[in-house]
Amino acid sequence: MGPADRQRHGQDRQNQIEQGVEIARGLSSYSSEDARLIKGHNSGEIEELLGSVGLAGRTDQPAAGLEGQLAAQPVGLLAHDLQVDRAQASPTPVMNDPAFPPPSARSARPLAGAGPDRPPKPVLIVLHQEHSSPGRVGRLLQARGHAVDIRKARFGDALPGTMRDHAGAVIFGGPMGANDPEDFIKAEIDWIGTCLKEDAPFLGICLGAQMLVNHLGGRVEGHGDGLVEIGWYPLTATDAGRRLMHWPDMVYQFHREGFSLPKGATLLATAQAYPNQAFRYGDNAWGIQFHAELTRMMMHRWVVRGAQRFELPGAQPGRDHLGGRLIWDMHLKRWLGEFLATVFGRIGQ
């Protein structure tokens, strides 16, 4: 086995170990009934992944014990991963939301182009519910050295008239629609023009992407057959998307409407029911329909509070949301880090 093969084998092993850890942690966070349903519904995939780290046939024992056995294996990387993941980095400033937790020390790394005499500017975060969180997006931006400036226009926060004091902006999702008549929806759609005019990095997630499409003159509407995407669904990168980066095979969705591809935009990823899943407009404006930002706790809240939507055509039951996370979320999480580095990579340069 040559050096390149050894490196690939080591990376594959690292991926297997990380996924085994995620399964053990994930199962331990669910109720006994949920864990039983998840393990029963996804037993083949879970047994295969646990088998890769020497724990096949042990999914019936307490998951906390599984994690302990994983940590006890003679794999230095795993032991380091478990220790560092529990440690917290020194808090990074968070504007307007002191309760937002600091990022994990594991993902912290210096931002290219930023120095002690030129710290990176904050990233503007636009949320739509009183207790919403920017989740992984906020943590990854903090790990790159940014404060996050959280605004909730729905509750009266003003959006800036210029982006010169911010490194970029992210508009997140919400239960409302981009075509709703509320004043704050119209105001946010109009405000996106501030980012486009100043060529500031902009990312729209789900509702935020639909707002960007509306601003650009596209359409936001439901599926012709009433289908929704609520759960885990396959994603296919376009040629343009593959040239940009590697994309996950499965992504988490929670929406009843989709969007057309705006004139002049480049489609980056597609899917069956809603073909426009990710796009780029110009150099710095991006929209994605799916959700990579959810932490485990956020997904628990969504599954509990959104359970009535699981009866809609095309939606998946709650156990598939939680079970799918154990199998596919690691890849989605890794993609998000690479994607944010692409969107905000030139910040500070």
C-alpha positions in Angstrom: 0.0 0.0 0.0 1.5 3.3 -1.1 1.4 6.6 0.8 -1.7 7.9 -1.1 -3.5 4.6 -0.4 -2.6 4.7 3.2 -3.8 8.3 3.4 -7.2 7.4 1.9 -7.5 4.3 4.1 -6.8 6.5 7.2 -9.4 9.1 6.1 -11.9 6.3 5.5 -11.2 4.9 9.0 -11.6 8.4 10.5 -14.9 8.8 8.8 -16.1 5.4 10.1 -15.0 6.2 13.6 -16.7 9.6 13.6 -19.9 8.1 12.3 -19.8 5.4 15.0 -19.4 8.1 17.6 -22.3 10.0 16.2 -24.5 6.9 16.3 -23.6 6.2 20.0 -24.2 9.8 21.0 -27.3 10.1 19.0 -29.0 7.0 20.3 -28.2 8.0 23.9 -30.0 11.3 23.3 -33.4 9.8 22.3 -36.0 8.3 24.5 -36.0 4.5 24.9 -39.1 4.3 22.6 -37.6 6.5 19.9 -34.3 4.7 20.1 -36.1 1.3 19.7 -38.0 2.6 16.6 -34.8 4.1 15.1 -32.7 1.0 15.6 -35.5 -1.2 14.3 -36.2 0.9 11.2 -32.5 1.4 10.3 -30.9 -1.7 11.8 -29.0 -2.7 8.7 -27.2 0.6 8.2 -26.6 1.1 11.9 -25.2 -2.4 12.4 -22.9 -1.9 9.4 -21.6 1.4 10.8 -21.1 0.1 14.3 -19.5 -3.1 12.9 -16.9 -1.0 11.2 -15.7 0.1 14.7 -16.0 -3.3 16.3 -19.5 -2.9 17.9 -21.8 -4.9 15.7 -24.6 -6.6 17.5 -24.5 -4.3 20.5 -27.2 -1.8 19.6 -29.5 -3.1 22.3 -27.2 -2.0 25.1 -27.3 1.6 26.5 -25.9 3.9 24.0 -23.8 5.7 26.6 -22.0 2.4 27.1 -21.4 2.2 23.4 -19.7 5.6 23.4 -17.5 4.5 26.2 -16.4 1.4 24.3 -15.7 3.5 21.3 -13.6 5.8 23.3 -11.7 2.9 24.8 -10.6 1.6 21.5 -6.9 2.1 20.7 -7.4 4.9 18.2 -5.7 8.1 19.1 -7.8 10.2 16.8 -11.0 9.0 18.3 -9.9 9.7 21.9 -8.7 13.1 20.9 -12.0 13.8 19.1 -14.1 12.9 22.1 -12.0 15.0 24.5 -11.9 18.0 22.2 -15.5 17.9 21.3 -16.5 18.2 25.0 -14.2 21.2 25.5 -15.3 24.7 24.7 -13.2 27.3 23.1 -12.8 30.8 24.5 -16.1 32.5 23.8 -16.2 34.4 20.5 -18.2 37.7 20.7 -21.8 37.3 19.8 -23.7 40.5 19.1 -27.4 40.8 20.2 -27.6 37.2 21.5 -25.5 36.5 24.6 -27.1 33.1 25.1 -25.7 31.7 21.8 -23.1 29.1 22.7 -19.4 29.3 21.6 -18.1 26.9 18.8 -16.3 23.7 19.5 -12.6 24.0 19.8 -12.2 21.2 17.3 -13.3 23.3 14.3 -11.6 26.5 15.3 -9.0 27.7 12.7 -7.7 31.1 11.7 -9.4 33.0 8.9 -7.2 33.7 5.9 -6.3 37.3 5.5 -7.3 38.3 9.1 -4.6 39.4 11.6 -4.4 40.8 15.1 -4.6 44.3 13.7 -7.5 43.5 11.4 -10.1 41.2 13.0 -12.8 39.8 10.7 -16.0 41.8 10.6 -19.2 40.2 12.1 -21.6 38.3 9.9 -25.2 39.5 9.9 -27.7 36.7 10.8 -31.4 37.2 10.1 -33.7 34.8 12.0 -37.5 34.6 12.0 -38.7 33.1 15.3 -38.3 34.4 18.8 -36.1 31.5 20.0 -34.4 30.6 16.7 -30.7 29.8 16.6 -28.2 30.0 13.8 -27.1 26.5 14.8 -24.0 25.1 13.1 -23.8 28.0 10.7 -23.3 30.4 13.6 -20.8 28.0 15.3 -18.7 27.6 12.1 -18.6 31.3 11.5 -17.5 31.9 15.0 -14.8 29.2 14.6 -13.6 31.3 11.7 -13.2 34.3 14.0 -16.4 36.1 13.3 -18.9 37.5 15.7 -22.5 36.9 14.6 -24.8 39.9 14.6 -28.3 38.4 15.1 -31.2 40.5 13.8 -34.9 39.6 13.9 -36.7 42.0 11.7 -40.0 40.3 12.4 -39.7 41.5 16.0 -38.6 45.0 15.2 -34.8 44.8 14.7 -33.5 47.1 12.0 -31.5 45.8 9.1 -28.4 47.9 8.2 -28.5 50.3 5.3 -25.0 49.3 4.2 -22.9 46.1 4.5 -19.6 47.9 5.1 -19.6 47.0 8.8 -20.4 43.3 8.1 -18.5 40.5 6.3 -21.7 39.2 4.8 -25.2 38.0 5.6 -27.3 34.9 6.1 -31.1 34.8 6.0 -32.4 31.6 7.6 -35.7 29.8 7.2 -39.0 29.9 9.1 -42.6 28.7 9.0 -43.8 31.6 7.0 -43.7 31.9 3.2 -41.7 34.2 0.9 -45.0 35.2 -0.7 -46.7 36.1 2.6 -48.0 39.7 2.9 -46.4 40.6 6.2 -44.3 43.8 6.1 -41.2 42.2 7.5 -41.2 39.6 4.6 -41.4 42.4 2.0 -38.7 44.4 3.9 -36.3 41.5 4.0 -36.8 40.7 0.3 -36.1 44.4 -0.6 -33.1 44.5 1.8 -31.3 41.7 0.0 -30.6 44.3 -2.7 -28.2 46.0 -0.2 -26.0 42.9 -0.3 -26.3 42.4 -4.0 -25.5 46.1 -4.8 -22.4 46.0 -2.5 -21.4 42.5 -3.7 -21.3 41.3 -0.1 -21.4 37.6 0.5 -25.0 36.5 1.0 -26.5 33.1 1.8 -30.2 32.3 1.9 -31.3 29.1 3.5 -34.8 27.7 2.7 -37.0 30.7 3.2 -33.9 32.9 2.8 -33.2 31.3 -0.6 -36.8 31.8 -1.6 -36.6 35.5 -0.6 -33.5 35.8 -2.8 -35.4 34.2 -5.7 -38.3 36.6 -5.2 -35.9 39.6 -5.2 -34.4 38.4 -8.4 -37.8 38.1 -10.1 -38.2 34.3 -9.9 -41.2 32.3 -8.6 -41.8 30.6 -5.2 -44.6 28.1 -5.2 -45.7 24.7 -4.1 -45.4 21.4 -6.0 -48.0 20.8 -8.7 -49.0 17.5 -7.1 -48.9 18.9 -3.5 -45.7 17.0 -2.6 -43.5 18.3 0.2 -40.0 17.5 1.3 -39.9 16.9 5.0 -37.2 14.5 6.0 -34.1 13.1 4.3 -33.9 13.1 0.5 -31.4 12.4 -2.3 -29.4 15.3 -3.7 -27.6 15.4 -7.1 -24.9 18.0 -7.9 -24.9 19.5 -11.3 -21.7 19.7 -13.4 -21.3 23.3 -12.1 -21.8 22.1 -8.6 -19.3 19.3 -8.9 -16.7 21.6 -10.3 -17.2 23.8 -7.2 -17.0 21.1 -4.4 -18.2 17.7 -3.3 -21.9 17.5 -2.3 -23.6 15.1 0.1 -25.8 12.4 -1.3 -28.7 13.0 1.2 -29.8 16.2 2.8 -32.4 17.2 5.4 -35.5 19.1 4.1 -38.4 20.8 5.8 -40.4 22.8 3.2 -43.7 22.9 1.3 -42.7 25.3 -1.4 -39.8 25.5 -3.8 -38.4 28.1 -6.2 -37.6 28.6 -9.9 -34.1 29.3 -11.0 -33.7 33.0 -11.4 -32.5 34.4 -14.7 -28.7 34.6 -14.7 -28.3 32.1 -11.8 -26.2 28.9 -11.9 -27.9 25.7 -10.7 -25.5 23.8 -8.4 -27.7 20.9 -7.1 -31.0 19.3 -7.9 -33.5 16.7 -6.6 -36.5 14.9 -7.9 -39.6 16.6 -6.4 -38.1 20.1 -6.2 -35.4 20.3 -8.9 -33.8 23.6 -7.8 -32.0 22.9 -4.6 -28.9 25.1 -4.6 -27.8 28.0 -6.9 -25.3 30.8 -7.2 -26.1 34.3 -8.5 -23.1 36.3 -9.5 -20.0 35.9 -7.4 -21.3 36.2 -3.9 -25.1 35.4 -3.7 -26.1 31.8 -2.8 -29.3 30.0 -2.1 -29.9 26.5 -0.7 -33.3 24.9 -0.2 -32.2 22.2 2.4 -31.0 22.5 6.0 -27.5 21.7 7.0 -27.5 24.0 10.0 -29.5 21.9 12.4 -27.8 20.7 15.6 -29.2 17.5 17.2 -31.3 19.5 19.7 -32.7 21.7 16.9 -33.8 18.6 15.0 -35.5 17.2 18.1 -37.5 20.5 18.4 -38.5 20.4 14.7 -39.6 16.8 14.9 -41.7 17.4 18.0 -43.2 20.8 16.9 -43.7 19.9 13.3 -45.1 16.4 13.7 -48.5 17.4 12.2 -46.7 18.0 8.9 -45.5 14.4 8.7 -48.9 13.4 7.3 -48.5 15.6 4.2 -47.8 13.9 0.8 -44.2 13.0 0.5 -43.3 13.7 4.1 -41.4 11.1 6.2 -42.3 10.0 9.7 -40.4 11.4 12.7 -38.4 8.2 13.3 -36.9 8.5 9.8 -35.8 12.1 10.6 -33.9 11.0 13.6 -32.6 7.7 12.2 -31.5 9.4 9.0 -29.5 11.9 11.0 -27.4 9.0 12.5 -26.5 7.8 9.0 -26.2 10.9 6.9 -25.7 13.9 9.1 -21.9 13.6 9.4 -21.5 14.0 5.7 -23.9 17.0 5.6 -22.0 18.6 8.5 -18.7 18.2 6.7 -20.2 19.7 3.5 -21.5 22.7 5.4 -18.0 23.6 6.7 -16.6 23.5 3.1 -19.6 25.4 1.7 -19.3 28.2 4.2 -15.6 28.4 3.5 -16.5 28.8 -0.2 -19.2 31.5 0.4 -17.2 33.5 3.0 -13.7 32.4 2.0 -12.6 35.7 0.6 -13.6 37.6 3.7 -10.6 39.5 5.1 -8.5 38.9 2.0 
